[in-house]
Amino acid sequence: MENIAEYLKAERSQEWRNEIRKTMKTKLRLEKVRVEMSEEDPNIRNTNNIEVNTGLSVEEAVLEAQRCIDCPTPTCMTGCPVGINIPKFIKKIEKEDFLGAAAVLKDTNGLPAVCGRVCPQEKQCEAQCFYTIKLNKPPVAIGHLERFAADYEQNSGQIAIPDVAESNKIKLGIVGSGPAGLAAAGDLAKFGYDVTVFEALHEIGGVLKYGIPEFRLPNDVVDVEIESLKQMGVKFRTNFIVGKTASFEDLKKDGYQAFFVGSGAGLPRFMNIPGENFNGIFSSNEYLTRVNLMNAADPEYDTPVHSGDYVAVIGGGNTAMDSVRTAKRLGAKRSMIIYRRSEAEMPARVEEVKHAKEEGIEFMNLHNPLEYYANDNGMVKSMKVQKMELGEPDSSGRRRPIPIEGSEFILEVDTVVVSVGVSPNPIVPAALPKLEITDWGTIVVDKDTMQSTTIPEIFAGGDIVRGGATVILAMGDGRKAAAGMHKYIQEKIKAN
Amino acid sequence: MSKILEKEYFSKNVVKIILDAPEIAKSRKPGHFVIIKIGDKGERIPLTIASSDSEKGTITLVVQTVGVTSAKLINLEVGDEVTDVVGPLGEATHIENVGTVLCAGGGVGVAPLLPIVEGFKKAGNRVITVLAARSKDLVILEEQMREFSDEVIIMTDDGTYGKKGLVTLGMEEVIKREKVDLSVVIGPAIMMKFAALTTKKYNIKTYASLNTIMVDGTGMCGACRVEVGGKTKFVCVDGPEFDAHEVDFDQMLMRLGAYKDQEHLAYQKYLETSETVA
């Protein structure tokens, strides 16, 4: 860690940084008010798929960058899972070197335009900002600025491809093209490895494509970042399931020396209550995959989807918010969140809950489904819901929801989306019997190198290790694993 | 992309297609399926692999027109590419020497049954196969079945070939005649339901291979879920084969009908547009 502190100090004392700091007195910087990113009109955006947050203008971005006082010890960085040099990129924005700012982001983060949109900055970098912890004022809008710099570069047409070391011709395999896999692939390509990413679906991007809706993360934004990886020499194989299409052994015979497994969230969880298998009741994975990946709402596409007038989404996470806001956009008269705890306990980002409310989503907090009823064709037509109250905190530290006897009532619904979590994908653990896994089916790894505890050439990260996490935590794992794999391969070479 | 290398019509609506898919051909075992998608706007549908040739690097699918995607596939010609093919998916059939195996196939379910018949025969079992179809011209793969079966019984609904009657009649004839140790049934859900009821009467362990609606086929979405023994199972990763006496076939039939109206409309629209093109 000392090296990092010294590196940051050296960076901070560069001539251009000193000059930028001197252009404005700290007192003036502290008096500025945080810019708010403008948003599309909620009553128009809830009928289409355009992105809700519109991004910052050049003027807004520079003004916001001026708020950052360029702390000698940048606490914000301690909150970033991928270790972005936050003050450096912000000062580049203040200097109006926007492409330079994007280059700083890309030093440590292969997907800045994605992270600038979907990271929970309010719980990470911005929670550790000087303004937050010392002044009790709104933090510098680090997330907005990240998105600004990344978008500026994407729109400039001058997309910088990170430097890549000379090829060492060592083949490495990445299982899954979601955020964990893409982050690992980017770093390994920089080290000079011959990297191939294997993806089970027909599209690259994993949850960034099938899960997160267009109005929160446009596919074009993801594709630009994937294109950068291709330019760095990363190869992609779609329709390829490692452990099925070919075994790990087959790939090792083909010359692959190590693997990073980022196979993500597999089996959706259901509540196992009566009637849950009626038609019109989906997992959030199915509902979002049909709409996002398969374009089911577009009549030009062959995949169908049931999205009715009275849609209940069960759960309080980001995926639940994505599902309920999608239902609204597909024309639902009532789009309802049914969540068994209160808003304070909701795992969804504050911003997503705010956006959902603005768009007319109804929140039935402290409610829990008990049973579903169907018409003669097996289509769901209503559900029994019970009211809840909060008791003592449970093992998660959140107050435990307790049913209120006699409070049950019937709610009319014609579509239900169950969004109560996922279990890890079982395919890789099933293909590697020697792999140590937990009772929940997640892969056990060393927390620093992300190396499997039982098979040295296997590394893993993201939901297959964490059971359910965020894009940025998955990316942090991918980067850690890339460093771990690099060390493993180099030690192996030395040993021979 | 997988190129179509051969195409053979079994009947107007049933086609055998041989695809260039070397990796799948090498890894595939009896019971496995693939997911295919045609064109950028296509949907993903599961199809059971009928056979494969790992040396030539090919897999064989037998497809019946039931909707837009199967119609699009059947309308492709030799040399055309299937946009997306992924697999092999699902758990392979557990094949061992148990004694006498009664295999029953209905409609295009006969195609995925063939490698299972072959597998059980090669494992040293006595294999009796019942093939069922609506009428004579819909009976497929009879010759190949005879090659690996000790006996083949053909049943047609209209009596135009073999014996007149449903698959269950042929099965019961065998069960009453000799000791059956295991039964495997593949076909339309309704046929499997009644075949399972028949073997249950005689307490014969039976496997059914389920063909539910799927999207990703890798356990991610849960579209294929069905109750087996009172527990919700995912056909794509837990199956496709299950103990037929535990499967809730009524629920499976209900879930297969989830998009019946949309599928019907889409198919009509497809027929109109494809006719205009022709």
Interface residues (C-beta under 8 A of the other chain):
Chain A: A200 L201 H202 Y210 T238 N239 F240 I241 K244 T245 A246 S247 D250 A265 G266 L267 P268 F270 N272 E276 N277 F278 N279 G280 F282 S283 N285 E286 T289 R290 M294 N295 E300 Y301 D302 T303 P304 H306 N377 G378 N425 P426 I427
Chain B: E23 I24 K26 S27 K37 K41 G42 E43 R44 V68 T69 T83 D84 V85 V86 G87 P88 L89 V215 D216 T218 G219 M220 C221 G222 A223 R225 V226 E227 T232 F234 V237 Q251 M254 R255 G257 A258 Y259 Q262 E263 A266
